[in-house]
Every structure is written in C-alpha cells, then in structure tokens.
Amino acid sequence: MSRKITPIHYRKLAKIFELEGYALTREEGDHMIYVKPGVKRPVVIPKYSEIPVFVIKNNLRTAGFSRERYFELLERV
C-alpha cells in the first residue's frame, strides 16, 4: 500500500535532494535553487516551515523521482 506524501520542513526536503546529488547553486529571497548535472530544470525549494504537498510533488516530477524513491530518501534523512 502506498504511503501518503505529507508536508515537511524545507530543510528535510533540501536534504533529500542533496542525497540524490543535487547542489545548492543560489538563494533568491526565501527560495533555494538546486541543480544536478544532466537535469534540465532546477528544483526550487521555498523556505517554509511546512512545504505543501503540491510543491513536493511538483519538485519530484521535475527531478524525475518516483514516490518510492522519495520515501526511501525520506527515511534516510
């Protein structure tokens, strides 16, 4: 049975992308921009205490993550 994606703190989401090889390239206001060689679009993580589910899902789609991979990395954080 699949787990439900719930809101998480921005630092936790940033750590997930760092574990997958993304690097913080810049910060603009209250947004962090992560890039990875070979991925065309950057991942933008807002500095919210709880990042909404739709933002998490959009970033997973941009990065090409599956839900399963997201939960694997979430357990490691």
mmCIF file of the N, C-alpha and C atoms, coordinates in Angstrom:
data_MODEL
# 
_entry.id   MODEL 
# 
loop_
_atom_site.group_PDB 
_atom_site.id 
_atom_site.type_symbol 
_atom_site.label_atom_id 
_atom_site.label_alt_id 
_atom_site.label_comp_id 
_atom_site.label_asym_id 
_atom_site.label_entity_id 
_atom_site.label_seq_id 
_atom_site.pdbx_PDB_ins_code 
_atom_site.Cartn_x 
_atom_site.Cartn_y 
_atom_site.Cartn_z 
_atom_site.occupancy 
_atom_site.B_iso_or_equiv 
_atom_site.pdbx_formal_charge 
_atom_site.auth_seq_id 
_atom_site.auth_comp_id 
_atom_site.auth_asym_id 
_atom_site.auth_atom_id 
_atom_site.pdbx_PDB_model_num 
ATOM 1   N N  . MET A 1 1  ? 0.850  -1.177 0.000   1.00 0.00 ? 1  MET A N  1 
ATOM 2   C CA . MET A 1 1  ? 0.000  0.000  0.000   1.00 0.00 ? 1  MET A CA 1 
ATOM 3   C C  . MET A 1 1  ? 0.895  1.238  0.000   1.00 0.00 ? 1  MET A C  1 
ATOM 4   N N  . SER A 1 2  ? 0.581  2.197  -0.826  1.00 0.00 ? 2  SER A N  1 
ATOM 5   C CA . SER A 1 2  ? 1.425  3.384  -0.936  1.00 0.00 ? 2  SER A CA 1 
ATOM 6   C C  . SER A 1 2  ? 1.172  4.331  0.231   1.00 0.00 ? 2  SER A C  1 
ATOM 7   N N  . ARG A 1 3  ? 2.237  5.002  0.622   1.00 0.00 ? 3  ARG A N  1 
ATOM 8   C CA . ARG A 1 3  ? 2.149  5.971  1.704   1.00 0.00 ? 3  ARG A CA 1 
ATOM 9   C C  . ARG A 1 3  ? 1.707  7.315  1.153   1.00 0.00 ? 3  ARG A C  1 
ATOM 10  N N  . LYS A 1 4  ? 1.226  8.148  2.041   1.00 0.00 ? 4  LYS A N  1 
ATOM 11  C CA . LYS A 1 4  ? 0.740  9.463  1.655   1.00 0.00 ? 4  LYS A CA 1 
ATOM 12  C C  . LYS A 1 4  ? 1.851  10.493 1.854   1.00 0.00 ? 4  LYS A C  1 
ATOM 13  N N  . ILE A 1 5  ? 2.044  11.352 0.864   1.00 0.00 ? 5  ILE A N  1 
ATOM 14  C CA . ILE A 1 5  ? 3.013  12.437 0.988   1.00 0.00 ? 5  ILE A CA 1 
ATOM 15  C C  . ILE A 1 5  ? 2.394  13.507 1.878   1.00 0.00 ? 5  ILE A C  1 
ATOM 16  N N  . THR A 1 6  ? 3.138  13.912 2.906   1.00 0.00 ? 6  THR A N  1 
ATOM 17  C CA . THR A 1 6  ? 2.655  14.923 3.838   1.00 0.00 ? 6  THR A CA 1 
ATOM 18  C C  . THR A 1 6  ? 3.601  16.121 3.835   1.00 0.00 ? 6  THR A C  1 
ATOM 19  N N  . PRO A 1 7  ? 3.133  17.283 4.279   1.00 0.00 ? 7  PRO A N  1 
ATOM 20  C CA . PRO A 1 7  ? 4.011  18.461 4.336   1.00 0.00 ? 7  PRO A CA 1 
ATOM 21  C C  . PRO A 1 7  ? 5.220  18.211 5.236   1.00 0.00 ? 7  PRO A C  1 
ATOM 22  N N  . ILE A 1 8  ? 6.398  18.705 4.810   1.00 0.00 ? 8  ILE A N  1 
ATOM 23  C CA . ILE A 1 8  ? 7.613  18.570 5.608   1.00 0.00 ? 8  ILE A CA 1 
ATOM 24  C C  . ILE A 1 8  ? 8.349  19.908 5.632   1.00 0.00 ? 8  ILE A C  1 
ATOM 25  N N  . HIS A 1 9  ? 9.292  20.036 6.548   1.00 0.00 ? 9  HIS A N  1 
ATOM 26  C CA . HIS A 1 9  ? 10.098 21.253 6.673   1.00 0.00 ? 9  HIS A CA 1 
ATOM 27  C C  . HIS A 1 9  ? 11.035 21.357 5.471   1.00 0.00 ? 9  HIS A C  1 
ATOM 28  N N  . TYR A 1 10 ? 11.336 22.589 5.060   1.00 0.00 ? 10 TYR A N  1 
ATOM 29  C CA . TYR A 1 10 ? 12.163 22.792 3.866   1.00 0.00 ? 10 TYR A CA 1 
ATOM 30  C C  . TYR A 1 10 ? 13.556 22.188 4.010   1.00 0.00 ? 10 TYR A C  1 
ATOM 31  N N  . ARG A 1 11 ? 14.122 22.174 5.203   1.00 0.00 ? 11 ARG A N  1 
ATOM 32  C CA . ARG A 1 11 ? 15.466 21.609 5.383   1.00 0.00 ? 11 ARG A CA 1 
ATOM 33  C C  . ARG A 1 11 ? 15.484 20.109 5.085   1.00 0.00 ? 11 ARG A C  1 
ATOM 34  N N  . LYS A 1 12 ? 14.403 19.433 5.452   1.00 0.00 ? 12 LYS A N  1 
ATOM 35  C CA . LYS A 1 12 ? 14.306 17.997 5.196   1.00 0.00 ? 12 LYS A CA 1 
ATOM 36  C C  . LYS A 1 12 ? 14.222 17.725 3.694   1.00 0.00 ? 12 LYS A C  1 
ATOM 37  N N  . LEU A 1 13 ? 13.422 18.517 2.991   1.00 0.00 ? 13 LEU A N  1 
ATOM 38  C CA . LEU A 1 13 ? 13.299 18.341 1.543   1.00 0.00 ? 13 LEU A CA 1 
ATOM 39  C C  . LEU A 1 13 ? 14.619 18.662 0.850   1.00 0.00 ? 13 LEU A C  1 
ATOM 40  N N  . ALA A 1 14 ? 15.300 19.704 1.312   1.00 0.00 ? 14 ALA A N  1 
ATOM 41  C CA . ALA A 1 14 ? 16.598 20.060 0.740   1.00 0.00 ? 14 ALA A CA 1 
ATOM 42  C C  . ALA A 1 14 ? 17.589 18.918 0.935   1.00 0.00 ? 14 ALA A C  1 
ATOM 43  N N  . LYS A 1 15 ? 17.582 18.288 2.096   1.00 0.00 ? 15 LYS A N  1 
ATOM 44  C CA . LYS A 1 15 ? 18.493 17.177 2.379   1.00 0.00 ? 15 LYS A CA 1 
ATOM 45  C C  . LYS A 1 15 ? 18.207 15.993 1.454   1.00 0.00 ? 15 LYS A C  1 
ATOM 46  N N  . ILE A 1 16 ? 16.936 15.752 1.157   1.00 0.00 ? 16 ILE A N  1 
ATOM 47  C CA . ILE A 1 16 ? 16.561 14.664 0.246   1.00 0.00 ? 16 ILE A CA 1 
ATOM 48  C C  . ILE A 1 16 ? 17.189 14.893 -1.124  1.00 0.00 ? 16 ILE A C  1 
ATOM 49  N N  . PHE A 1 17 ? 17.094 16.114 -1.628  1.00 0.00 ? 17 PHE A N  1 
ATOM 50  C CA . PHE A 1 17 ? 17.668 16.404 -2.944  1.00 0.00 ? 17 PHE A CA 1 
ATOM 51  C C  . PHE A 1 17 ? 19.192 16.378 -2.908  1.00 0.00 ? 17 PHE A C  1 
ATOM 52  N N  . GLU A 1 18 ? 19.789 16.777 -1.797  1.00 0.00 ? 18 GLU A N  1 
ATOM 53  C CA . GLU A 1 18 ? 21.246 16.701 -1.675  1.00 0.00 ? 18 GLU A CA 1 
ATOM 54  C C  . GLU A 1 18 ? 21.718 15.250 -1.687  1.00 0.00 ? 18 GLU A C  1 
ATOM 55  N N  . LEU A 1 19 ? 20.969 14.359 -1.039  1.00 0.00 ? 19 LEU A N  1 
ATOM 56  C CA . LEU A 1 19 ? 21.320 12.937 -1.049  1.00 0.00 ? 19 LEU A CA 1 
ATOM 57  C C  . LEU A 1 19 ? 21.264 12.355 -2.460  1.00 0.00 ? 19 LEU A C  1 
ATOM 58  N N  . GLU A 1 20 ? 20.418 12.918 -3.291  1.00 0.00 ? 20 GLU A N  1 
ATOM 59  C CA . GLU A 1 20 ? 20.263 12.440 -4.667  1.00 0.00 ? 20 GLU A CA 1 
ATOM 60  C C  . GLU A 1 20 ? 21.249 13.099 -5.625  1.00 0.00 ? 20 GLU A C  1 
ATOM 61  N N  . GLY A 1 21 ? 22.121 13.968 -5.113  1.00 0.00 ? 21 GLY A N  1 
ATOM 62  C CA . GLY A 1 21 ? 23.159 14.550 -5.956  1.00 0.00 ? 21 GLY A CA 1 
ATOM 63  C C  . GLY A 1 21 ? 22.914 15.974 -6.405  1.00 0.00 ? 21 GLY A C  1 
ATOM 64  N N  . TYR A 1 22 ? 21.873 16.606 -5.912  1.00 0.00 ? 22 TYR A N  1 
ATOM 65  C CA . TYR A 1 22 ? 21.600 18.000 -6.258  1.00 0.00 ? 22 TYR A CA 1 
ATOM 66  C C  . TYR A 1 22 ? 22.468 18.913 -5.403  1.00 0.00 ? 22 TYR A C  1 
ATOM 67  N N  . ALA A 1 23 ? 22.852 20.047 -5.970  1.00 0.00 ? 23 ALA A N  1 
ATOM 68  C CA . ALA A 1 23 ? 23.684 21.015 -5.256  1.00 0.00 ? 23 ALA A CA 1 
ATOM 69  C C  . ALA A 1 23 ? 22.986 22.369 -5.226  1.00 0.00 ? 23 ALA A C  1 
ATOM 70  N N  . LEU A 1 24 ? 23.089 23.034 -4.088  1.00 0.00 ? 24 LEU A N  1 
ATOM 71  C CA . LEU A 1 24 ? 22.529 24.375 -3.944  1.00 0.00 ? 24 LEU A CA 1 
ATOM 72  C C  . LEU A 1 24 ? 23.389 25.337 -4.746  1.00 0.00 ? 24 LEU A C  1 
ATOM 73  N N  . THR A 1 25 ? 22.776 26.008 -5.717  1.00 0.00 ? 25 THR A N  1 
ATOM 74  C CA . THR A 1 25 ? 23.543 26.939 -6.543  1.00 0.00 ? 25 THR A CA 1 
ATOM 75  C C  . THR A 1 25 ? 23.345 28.377 -6.118  1.00 0.00 ? 25 THR A C  1 
ATOM 76  N N  . ARG A 1 26 ? 22.138 28.696 -5.658  1.00 0.00 ? 26 ARG A N  1 
ATOM 77  C CA . ARG A 1 26 ? 21.893 30.068 -5.229  1.00 0.00 ? 26 ARG A CA 1 
ATOM 78  C C  . ARG A 1 26 ? 20.622 30.128 -4.392  1.00 0.00 ? 26 ARG A C  1 
ATOM 79  N N  . GLU A 1 27 ? 20.494 31.246 -3.690  1.00 0.00 ? 27 GLU A N  1 
ATOM 80  C CA . GLU A 1 27 ? 19.278 31.522 -2.933  1.00 0.00 ? 27 GLU A CA 1 
ATOM 81  C C  . GLU A 1 27 ? 18.736 32.861 -3.401  1.00 0.00 ? 27 GLU A C  1 
ATOM 82  N N  . GLU A 1 28 ? 17.461 32.877 -3.695  1.00 0.00 ? 28 GLU A N  1 
ATOM 83  C CA . GLU A 1 28 ? 16.804 34.112 -4.124  1.00 0.00 ? 28 GLU A CA 1 
ATOM 84  C C  . GLU A 1 28 ? 15.657 34.381 -3.164  1.00 0.00 ? 28 GLU A C  1 
ATOM 85  N N  . GLY A 1 29 ? 15.820 35.396 -2.320  1.00 0.00 ? 29 GLY A N  1 
ATOM 86  C CA . GLY A 1 29 ? 14.796 35.687 -1.328  1.00 0.00 ? 29 GLY A CA 1 
ATOM 87  C C  . GLY A 1 29 ? 14.642 34.510 -0.389  1.00 0.00 ? 29 GLY A C  1 
ATOM 88  N N  . ASP A 1 30 ? 13.445 33.973 -0.322  1.00 0.00 ? 30 ASP A N  1 
ATOM 89  C CA . ASP A 1 30 ? 13.231 32.811 0.537   1.00 0.00 ? 30 ASP A CA 1 
ATOM 90  C C  . ASP A 1 30 ? 13.042 31.527 -0.280  1.00 0.00 ? 30 ASP A C  1 
ATOM 91  N N  . HIS A 1 31 ? 13.780 31.418 -1.383  1.00 0.00 ? 31 HIS A N  1 
ATOM 92  C CA . HIS A 1 31 ? 13.774 30.215 -2.210  1.00 0.00 ? 31 HIS A CA 1 
ATOM 93  C C  . HIS A 1 31 ? 15.204 29.733 -2.430  1.00 0.00 ? 31 HIS A C  1 
ATOM 94  N N  . MET A 1 32 ? 15.388 28.417 -2.371  1.00 0.00 ? 32 MET A N  1 
ATOM 95  C CA . MET A 1 32 ? 16.689 27.805 -2.639  1.00 0.00 ? 32 MET A CA 1 
ATOM 96  C C  . MET A 1 32 ? 16.608 27.096 -3.986  1.00 0.00 ? 32 MET A C  1 
ATOM 97  N N  . ILE A 1 33 ? 17.626 27.282 -4.813  1.00 0.00 ? 33 ILE A N  1 
ATOM 98  C CA . ILE A 1 33 ? 17.645 26.711 -6.157  1.00 0.00 ? 33 ILE A CA 1 
ATOM 99  C C  . ILE A 1 33 ? 18.694 25.601 -6.192  1.00 0.00 ? 33 ILE A C  1 
ATOM 100 N N  . TYR A 1 34 ? 18.256 24.383 -6.520  1.00 0.00 ? 34 TYR A N  1 
ATOM 101 C CA . TYR A 1 34 ? 19.143 23.221 -6.601  1.00 0.00 ? 34 TYR A CA 1 
ATOM 102 C C  . TYR A 1 34 ? 19.236 22.750 -8.046  1.00 0.00 ? 34 TYR A C  1 
ATOM 103 N N  . VAL A 1 35 ? 20.437 22.366 -8.458  1.00 0.00 ? 35 VAL A N  1 
ATOM 104 C CA . VAL A 1 35 ? 20.641 21.815 -9.799  1.00 0.00 ? 35 VAL A CA 1 
ATOM 105 C C  . VAL A 1 35 ? 21.453 20.534 -9.704  1.00 0.00 ? 35 VAL A C  1 
ATOM 106 N N  . LYS A 1 36 ? 21.346 19.740 -10.772 1.00 0.00 ? 36 LYS A N  1 
ATOM 107 C CA . LYS A 1 36 ? 22.103 18.492 -10.880 1.00 0.00 ? 36 LYS A CA 1 
ATOM 108 C C  . LYS A 1 36 ? 22.526 18.344 -12.329 1.00 0.00 ? 36 LYS A C  1 
ATOM 109 N N  . PRO A 1 37 ? 23.785 18.002 -12.575 1.00 0.00 ? 37 PRO A N  1 
ATOM 110 C CA . PRO A 1 37 ? 24.216 17.793 -13.962 1.00 0.00 ? 37 PRO A CA 1 
ATOM 111 C C  . PRO A 1 37 ? 23.346 16.735 -14.644 1.00 0.00 ? 37 PRO A C  1 
ATOM 112 N N  . GLY A 1 38 ? 22.932 17.027 -15.856 1.00 0.00 ? 38 GLY A N  1 
ATOM 113 C CA . GLY A 1 38 ? 22.109 16.094 -16.607 1.00 0.00 ? 38 GLY A CA 1 
ATOM 114 C C  . GLY A 1 38 ? 20.610 16.333 -16.470 1.00 0.00 ? 38 GLY A C  1 
ATOM 115 N N  . VAL A 1 39 ? 20.210 17.170 -15.526 1.00 0.00 ? 39 VAL A N  1 
ATOM 116 C CA . VAL A 1 39 ? 18.796 17.500 -15.345 1.00 0.00 ? 39 VAL A CA 1 
ATOM 117 C C  . VAL A 1 39 ? 18.589 18.913 -15.872 1.00 0.00 ? 39 VAL A C  1 
ATOM 118 N N  . LYS A 1 40 ? 17.642 19.073 -16.790 1.00 0.00 ? 40 LYS A N  1 
ATOM 119 C CA . LYS A 1 40 ? 17.472 20.348 -17.487 1.00 0.00 ? 40 LYS A CA 1 
ATOM 120 C C  . LYS A 1 40 ? 16.939 21.471 -16.604 1.00 0.00 ? 40 LYS A C  1 
ATOM 121 N N  . ARG A 1 41 ? 16.000 21.155 -15.732 1.00 0.00 ? 41 ARG A N  1 
ATOM 122 C CA . ARG A 1 41 ? 15.356 22.210 -14.942 1.00 0.00 ? 41 ARG A CA 1 
ATOM 123 C C  . ARG A 1 41 ? 15.838 22.192 -13.498 1.00 0.00 ? 41 ARG A C  1 
ATOM 124 N N  . PRO A 1 42 ? 15.969 23.361 -12.891 1.00 0.00 ? 42 PRO A N  1 
ATOM 125 C CA . PRO A 1 42 ? 16.347 23.406 -11.473 1.00 0.00 ? 42 PRO A CA 1 
ATOM 126 C C  . PRO A 1 42 ? 15.161 23.052 -10.580 1.00 0.00 ? 42 PRO A C  1 
ATOM 127 N N  . VAL A 1 43 ? 15.470 22.630 -9.373  1.00 0.00 ? 43 VAL A N  1 
ATOM 128 C CA . VAL A 1 43 ? 14.455 22.363 -8.361  1.00 0.00 ? 43 VAL A CA 1 
ATOM 129 C C  . VAL A 1 43 ? 14.450 23.557 -7.417  1.00 0.00 ? 43 VAL A C  1 
ATOM 130 N N  . VAL A 1 44 ? 13.280 24.152 -7.219  1.00 0.00 ? 44 VAL A N  1 
ATOM 131 C CA . VAL A 1 44 ? 13.146 25.335 -6.370  1.00 0.00 ? 44 VAL A CA 1 
ATOM 132 C C  . VAL A 1 44 ? 12.440 24.929 -5.079  1.00 0.00 ? 44 VAL A C  1 
ATOM 133 N N  . ILE A 1 45 ? 13.119 25.158 -3.950  1.00 0.00 ? 45 ILE A N  1 
ATOM 134 C CA . ILE A 1 45 ? 12.561 24.807 -2.647  1.00 0.00 ? 45 ILE A CA 1 
ATOM 135 C C  . ILE A 1 45 ? 12.330 26.087 -1.853  1.00 0.00 ? 45 ILE A C  1 
ATOM 136 N N  . PRO A 1 46 ? 11.067 26.390 -1.547  1.00 0.00 ? 46 PRO A N  1 
ATOM 137 C CA . PRO A 1 46 ? 10.792 27.583 -0.738  1.00 0.00 ? 46 PRO A CA 1 
ATOM 138 C C  . PRO A 1 46 ? 11.137 27.315 0.727   1.00 0.00 ? 46 PRO A C  1 
ATOM 139 N N  . LYS A 1 47 ? 11.550 28.343 1.430   1.00 0.00 ? 47 LYS A N  1 
ATOM 140 C CA . LYS A 1 47 ? 11.917 28.202 2.843   1.00 0.00 ? 47 LYS A CA 1 
ATOM 141 C C  . LYS A 1 47 ? 10.674 28.350 3.718   1.00 0.00 ? 47 LYS A C  1 
ATOM 142 N N  . TYR A 1 48 ? 9.832  27.319 3.694   1.00 0.00 ? 48 TYR A N  1 
ATOM 143 C CA . TYR A 1 48 ? 8.620  27.296 4.503   1.00 0.00 ? 48 TYR A CA 1 
ATOM 144 C C  . TYR A 1 48 ? 8.814  26.293 5.631   1.00 0.00 ? 48 TYR A C  1 
ATOM 145 N N  . SER A 1 49 ? 8.174  26.557 6.766   1.00 0.00 ? 49 SER A N  1 
ATOM 146 C CA . SER A 1 49 ? 8.262  25.596 7.863   1.00 0.00 ? 49 SER A CA 1 
ATOM 147 C C  . SER A 1 49 ? 7.567  24.289 7.474   1.00 0.00 ? 49 SER A C  1 
ATOM 148 N N  . GLU A 1 50 ? 6.529  24.371 6.662   1.00 0.00 ? 50 GLU A N  1 
ATOM 149 C CA . GLU A 1 50 ? 5.877  23.180 6.116   1.00 0.00 ? 50 GLU A CA 1 
ATOM 150 C C  . GLU A 1 50 ? 5.641  23.405 4.628   1.00 0.00 ? 50 GLU A C  1 
ATOM 151 N N  . ILE A 1 51 ? 6.340  22.646 3.814   1.00 0.00 ? 51 ILE A N  1 
ATOM 152 C CA . ILE A 1 51 ? 6.173  22.764 2.364   1.00 0.00 ? 51 ILE A CA 1 
ATOM 153 C C  . ILE A 1 51 ? 4.917  21.993 1.962   1.00 0.00 ? 51 ILE A C  1 
ATOM 154 N N  . PRO A 1 52 ? 3.989  22.640 1.248   1.00 0.00 ? 52 PRO A N  1 
ATOM 155 C CA . PRO A 1 52 ? 2.752  21.968 0.838   1.00 0.00 ? 52 PRO A CA 1 
ATOM 156 C C  . PRO A 1 52 ? 3.023  20.761 -0.064  1.00 0.00 ? 52 PRO A C  1 
ATOM 157 N N  . VAL A 1 53 ? 2.099  19.825 -0.018  1.00 0.00 ? 53 VAL A N  1 
ATOM 158 C CA . VAL A 1 53 ? 2.230  18.587 -0.787  1.00 0.00 ? 53 VAL A CA 1 
ATOM 159 C C  . VAL A 1 53 ? 2.365  18.869 -2.282  1.00 0.00 ? 53 VAL A C  1 
ATOM 160 N N  . PHE A 1 54 ? 1.614  19.840 -2.814  1.00 0.00 ? 54 PHE A N  1 
ATOM 161 C CA . PHE A 1 54 ? 1.681  20.094 -4.255  1.00 0.00 ? 54 PHE A CA 1 
ATOM 162 C C  . PHE A 1 54 ? 3.070  20.579 -4.670  1.00 0.00 ? 54 PHE A C  1 
ATOM 163 N N  . VAL A 1 55 ? 3.774  21.301 -3.809  1.00 0.00 ? 55 VAL A N  1 
ATOM 164 C CA . VAL A 1 55 ? 5.132  21.752 -4.122  1.00 0.00 ? 55 VAL A CA 1 
ATOM 165 C C  . VAL A 1 55 ? 6.085  20.557 -4.121  1.00 0.00 ? 55 VAL A C  1 
ATOM 166 N N  . ILE A 1 56 ? 5.932  19.670 -3.142  1.00 0.00 ? 56 ILE A N  1 
ATOM 167 C CA . ILE A 1 56 ? 6.766  18.466 -3.081  1.00 0.00 ? 56 ILE A CA 1 
ATOM 168 C C  . ILE A 1 56 ? 6.555  17.629 -4.338  1.00 0.00 ? 56 ILE A C  1 
ATOM 169 N N  . LYS A 1 57 ? 5.302  17.410 -4.719  1.00 0.00 ? 57 LYS A N  1 
ATOM 170 C CA . LYS A 1 57 ? 5.001  16.604 -5.910  1.00 0.00 ? 57 LYS A CA 1 
ATOM 171 C C  . LYS A 1 57 ? 5.560  17.237 -7.177  1.00 0.00 ? 57 LYS A C  1 
ATOM 172 N N  . ASN A 1 58 ? 5.433  18.557 -7.301  1.00 0.00 ? 58 ASN A N  1 
ATOM 173 C CA . ASN A 1 58 ? 5.980  19.235 -8.482  1.00 0.00 ? 58 ASN A CA 1 
ATOM 174 C C  . ASN A 1 58 ? 7.494  19.085 -8.549  1.00 0.00 ? 58 ASN A C  1 
ATOM 175 N N  . ASN A 1 59 ? 8.172  19.208 -7.407  1.00 0.00 ? 59 ASN A N  1 
ATOM 176 C CA . ASN A 1 59 ? 9.624  19.048 -7.393  1.00 0.00 ? 59 ASN A CA 1 
ATOM 177 C C  . ASN A 1 59 ? 10.030 17.610 -7.704  1.00 0.00 ? 59 ASN A C  1 
ATOM 178 N N  . LEU A 1 60 ? 9.267  16.640 -7.241  1.00 0.00 ? 60 LEU A N  1 
ATOM 179 C CA . LEU A 1 60 ? 9.566  15.238 -7.553  1.00 0.00 ? 60 LEU A CA 1 
ATOM 180 C C  . LEU A 1 60 ? 9.415  14.990 -9.052  1.00 0.00 ? 60 LEU A C  1 
ATOM 181 N N  . ARG A 1 61 ? 8.389  15.565 -9.653  1.00 0.00 ? 61 ARG A N  1 
ATOM 182 C CA . ARG A 1 61 ? 8.176  15.421 -11.090 1.00 0.00 ? 61 ARG A CA 1 
ATOM 183 C C  . ARG A 1 61 ? 9.314  16.078 -11.868 1.00 0.00 ? 61 ARG A C  1 
ATOM 184 N N  . THR A 1 62 ? 9.721  17.272 -11.445 1.00 0.00 ? 62 THR A N  1 
ATOM 185 C CA . THR A 1 62 ? 10.825 17.981 -12.100 1.00 0.00 ? 62 THR A CA 1 
ATOM 186 C C  . THR A 1 62 ? 12.105 17.157 -12.038 1.00 0.00 ? 62 THR A C  1 
ATOM 187 N N  . ALA A 1 63 ? 12.348 16.528 -10.886 1.00 0.00 ? 63 ALA A N  1 
ATOM 188 C CA . ALA A 1 63 ? 13.571 15.753 -10.687 1.00 0.00 ? 63 ALA A CA 1 
ATOM 189 C C  . ALA A 1 63 ? 13.476 14.348 -11.275 1.00 0.00 ? 63 ALA A C  1 
ATOM 190 N N  . GLY A 1 64 ? 12.275 13.893 -11.588 1.00 0.00 ? 64 GLY A N  1 
ATOM 191 C CA . GLY A 1 64 ? 12.107 12.548 -12.126 1.00 0.00 ? 64 GLY A CA 1 
ATOM 192 C C  . GLY A 1 64 ? 12.129 11.468 -11.058 1.00 0.00 ? 64 GLY A C  1 
ATOM 193 N N  . PHE A 1 65 ? 11.800 11.830 -9.817  1.00 0.00 ? 65 PHE A N  1 
ATOM 194 C CA . PHE A 1 65 ? 11.753 10.866 -8.706  1.00 0.00 ? 65 PHE A CA 1 
ATOM 195 C C  . PHE A 1 65 ? 10.440 10.098 -8.744  1.00 0.00 ? 65 PHE A C  1 
ATOM 196 N N  . SER A 1 66 ? 10.482 8.868  -8.292  1.00 0.00 ? 66 SER A N  1 
ATOM 197 C CA . SER A 1 66 ? 9.251  8.127  -8.047  1.00 0.00 ? 66 SER A CA 1 
ATOM 198 C C  . SER A 1 66 ? 8.857  8.350  -6.587  1.00 0.00 ? 66 SER A C  1 
ATOM 199 N N  . ARG A 1 67 ? 7.614  8.038  -6.270  1.00 0.00 ? 67 ARG A N  1 
ATOM 200 C CA . ARG A 1 67 ? 7.172  8.144  -4.871  1.00 0.00 ? 67 ARG A CA 1 
ATOM 201 C C  . ARG A 1 67 ? 8.003  7.233  -3.986  1.00 0.00 ? 67 ARG A C  1 
ATOM 202 N N  . GLU A 1 68 ? 8.303  6.039  -4.483  1.00 0.00 ? 68 GLU A N  1 
ATOM 203 C CA . GLU A 1 68 ? 9.069  5.074  -3.703  1.00 0.00 ? 68 GLU A CA 1 
ATOM 204 C C  . GLU A 1 68 ? 10.458 5.614  -3.374  1.00 0.00 ? 68 GLU A C  1 
ATOM 205 N N  . ARG A 1 69 ? 11.109 6.222  -4.369  1.00 0.00 ? 69 ARG A N  1 
ATOM 206 C CA . ARG A 1 69 ? 12.444 6.794  -4.150  1.00 0.00 ? 69 ARG A CA 1 
ATOM 207 C C  . ARG A 1 69 ? 12.382 7.928  -3.132  1.00 0.00 ? 69 ARG A C  1 
ATOM 208 N N  . TYR A 1 70 ? 11.345 8.743  -3.206  1.00 0.00 ? 70 TYR A N  1 
ATOM 209 C CA . TYR A 1 70 ? 11.162 9.834  -2.249  1.00 0.00 ? 70 TYR A CA 1 
ATOM 210 C C  . TYR A 1 70 ? 11.088 9.285  -0.828  1.00 0.00 ? 70 TYR A C  1 
ATOM 211 N N  . PHE A 1 71 ? 10.287 8.242  -0.625  1.00 0.00 ? 71 PHE A N  1 
ATOM 212 C CA . PHE A 1 71 ? 10.142 7.687  0.720   1.00 0.00 ? 71 PHE A CA 1 
ATOM 213 C C  . PHE A 1 71 ? 11.417 6.990  1.186   1.00 0.00 ? 71 PHE A C  1 
ATOM 214 N N  . GLU A 1 72 ? 12.166 6.374  0.270   1.00 0.00 ? 72 GLU A N  1 
ATOM 215 C CA . GLU A 1 72 ? 13.464 5.784  0.637   1.00 0.00 ? 72 GLU A CA 1 
ATOM 216 C C  . GLU A 1 72 ? 14.402 6.861  1.176   1.00 0.00 ? 72 GLU A C  1 
ATOM 217 N N  . LEU A 1 73 ? 14.487 7.976  0.458   1.00 0.00 ? 73 LEU A N  1 
ATOM 218 C CA . LEU A 1 73 ? 15.369 9.065  0.876   1.00 0.00 ? 73 LEU A CA 1 
ATOM 219 C C  . LEU A 1 73 ? 14.854 9.748  2.139   1.00 0.00 ? 73 LEU A C  1 
ATOM 220 N N  . LEU A 1 74 ? 13.548 9.850  2.282   1.00 0.00 ? 74 LEU A N  1 
ATOM 221 C CA . LEU A 1 74 ? 12.963 10.472 3.469   1.00 0.00 ? 74 LEU A CA 1 
ATOM 222 C C  . LEU A 1 74 ? 13.330 9.687  4.727   1.00 0.00 ? 74 LEU A C  1 
ATOM 223 N N  . GLU A 1 75 ? 13.377 8.365  4.623   1.00 0.00 ? 75 GLU A N  1 
ATOM 224 C CA . GLU A 1 75 ? 13.755 7.535  5.770   1.00 0.00 ? 75 GLU A CA 1 
ATOM 225 C C  . GLU A 1 75 ? 15.215 7.736  6.156   1.00 0.00 ? 75 GLU A C  1 
ATOM 226 N N  . ARG A 1 76 ? 16.067 8.072  5.185   1.00 0.00 ? 76 ARG A N  1 
ATOM 227 C CA . ARG A 1 76 ? 17.492 8.269  5.453   1.00 0.00 ? 76 ARG A CA 1 
ATOM 228 C C  . ARG A 1 76 ? 17.803 9.627  6.062   1.00 0.00 ? 76 ARG A C  1 
ATOM 229 N N  . VAL A 1 77 ? 16.865 10.571 5.942   1.00 0.00 ? 77 VAL A N  1 
ATOM 230 C CA . VAL A 1 77 ? 17.118 11.938 6.442   1.00 0.00 ? 77 VAL A CA 1 
ATOM 231 C C  . VAL A 1 77 ? 16.913 11.997 7.936   1.00 0.00 ? 77 VAL A C  1 
# 
